[in-house]
Amino acid sequence: MKKICFLIFLLALGAFGYSQALQTGRWRVEMLRKEGHPIVFNFDLAYAKGKPVIHILNASERMEVRTIRVKKDSVYIEMPFFESAFYFRKEKNGRLTGEWRKGGARATTIMPAVAIPNNSVRFEKGAPPVAQLTGKWEMSFFQPNGSPSPAIAQLEQKGDLLTGSILTPTGDYRFLEGIVRGDSMFLSTFDGSHAYVFTGRIKSENEIEGGRFYSGPTFTEQFTAQRNEQAELPLDDVKIYIKPDAPPLDFTYPDIDGNKVSIKDDRFKNKVVVLQIMGSWCPNCMDETAFLSKYYEENKHRGVEIISLAYEYSTDINRSRKTMRKFQERFNVSYPMLITDVAVTDTLRTEKTLPQITPIKVFPSTIFVGKDGTIKKAHGGFFGPATGDAYTKYVEEFEQTINALLEE
């Protein structure tokens, strides 16, 4: 019954209509959690050739959204990545009320949401900041059983504006934006998958206590943070290794258009090949794809090839193609993006697809293949452009690896 209602809703939105134009300018969105701590972000809305265009704002990132359908008082906004969309109804006061839905491996995440026009507030301003938080912070997130998980916050404060990112061994939380208000700090982000808010009390110039991390409709974790410019993340748990006497790679999977592609195809012989281990559900994979697509266009003439191996939420090839195509189109990816026949939730995903390496611990990860067809290096994890120096270091190491392999 739910599927039927959903299809009816989509059919109702099938034609573009703008009889009730959306208000242009800055909006504030509140995604409502049951305990009362909304996840907030802003977007700008304008019209281009008669059609609405949204830019979701997170620090320096402006994420463009063009799939917006308005039919009478119904508004459908599909995010450019992931299985993520807003289903709104336009109220008489100009507000949009409805919900956000995001597909998952086992269930669809649903959160009530309201979008308010003429509202540039992300977090309410207040007392002047009691401290300057710019710098590196060593963090500990505490799981429900009390065990800590390490992280590093890289923050920049200008006046009361606070931006930055948080790095964990499995990736980063991308572009965060917020404020410092008196002795409190607030950060949030929304990119279609990440829906996060961080709050904390500034105990001193060097310590944040009472931190709370709110994710999605229900998840909450506590955290603390201490200023530490020498902080380093423990990365041993996410490393992957090449197995001794590993046989040559041998796989064949369909690309987004259904064409079979094999690592043994002539296209890849006597070339350096980068295997991008990714999934269309993965926000950090979005940043890595942007980097790899640009790198490929600038370096393919040197004898470099790239292949994406996607591990999706399910083995439904049509579902996977739809979400993977968003990546391909947004980043103009011209290298093959292959869809494996193994779901990301399969505990034997590595053994079934890449038995030459130890289990993949984190997405994205990268495998470097030499011109002789053997695996030369495996790298777990990726830190994106929001992380500053960590991203610069990743790019430098990536380029050094490729250059060394090209010289072999």
C-alpha positions, 0 to 999 in steps of 0.5 A: 500500500505504501508503494502505491501511495508513493507512486501516486505522489510521484506521478502527481509531481511528474510535470513541472509547474510553477504557478506558485513560485517558491520564494527566492533568497536564503532559507533555513531548514529544520529537520526535526528530531524526537527529543527536540534538537533539530538538525539545521542548515541553510540554502539559497534559492533562485530561478534560472530559465524559469526553474528553481535552483537551490544551493545548500550551504555548508561552510565553503561548499555550495551544493547545487540541487536542480531536481525540484518539482513544484505542482500546486502546493506540492514541492519535491526536492531530490538531492544530487547524490544518494537516495535522498529527497524532501517531500514538502507541502507549501503553506500559506505563509510560504513555509514548506512542511513535510519530510526528508527520506533517505534510502538505506541498506535495510530501511528508509530514514524519515525525518519531519522537516520545515523550510523557512524563507527569508531566514539566514539564521543557522544558529541564533547569535548571542553573547560574544565568544569567550574563546578562540577555537581555531586549531586542532582538537583531539576528540573522544566520542563515547559509545553507549557502553562508555568506550571512547572512539578517537577523532580530530576536529580541525576548526577555524573561527572568525568572529563568532563564525565557526567552520571546519571538519571532524576526522575519524579513522573511517573518514571525515564529516565533510564541511561543518558550519556554525557559531560560537555563542558565549561559552557554547559552540554549535556546528552542523552539516547536511549534504543529502546523507550526513545530517549532523549537529554538534554542540559543546560547552567551552570550558577554557581556551583548551577544553570543550566538555559536555559535547553532544553529537546528533545524527539523523532522527535518533542517534546521539553520542557524547564527546569531549575535546582538548586542544592538541596541535600534534594530535594524530589519528590511530589508523591501524584498524582501517588499513588493508594489506596485500596477501602474500603470493596474491594472484593477479586481479581477475574480475568482470562486472557491468558498468552503469550502462550494463557493459561488461568490463574486465580488469584484463581488458586491453584498455588496462594492459601495461598501465597503472590502474587505480581501483576506487573501492566505493559506494554511492551511499558514501559521502566521502566517496563523493569527494573522492570521486570529484578528485579522481575524475579531475585527476583522470582527465589531467593524467590519463595521457600518461598511462593511468586508468581508474576503475570504480568498484561499487558496493551498494546497499543491495544487489538490485542492479537497477537501484544501484545504477540509478544512484551511481549515475548521479555520481557519474553525471555530477562529476563528469566521470569518464572512467568505468564505474562498475557495480559489484554483485555483492552488497556492502553489508555482506561480511564476505564482500572482500573475499567474494570480489577481491580475495587478493587483499585483507578485508576492506574496513572503510569506504572509500579505499584505494588499490594501486595496480602496477603496469605488470598487473600486480597490486603494488599498494592498498590504502584504506580511507580518504580525507576530503577537501574540508579537512585542509592539511589532511586532504593536501597530504592525501593528494601528495601521497596519491600523486607520489604513488602514481609517479613511482608506478609510472616509472617502473 
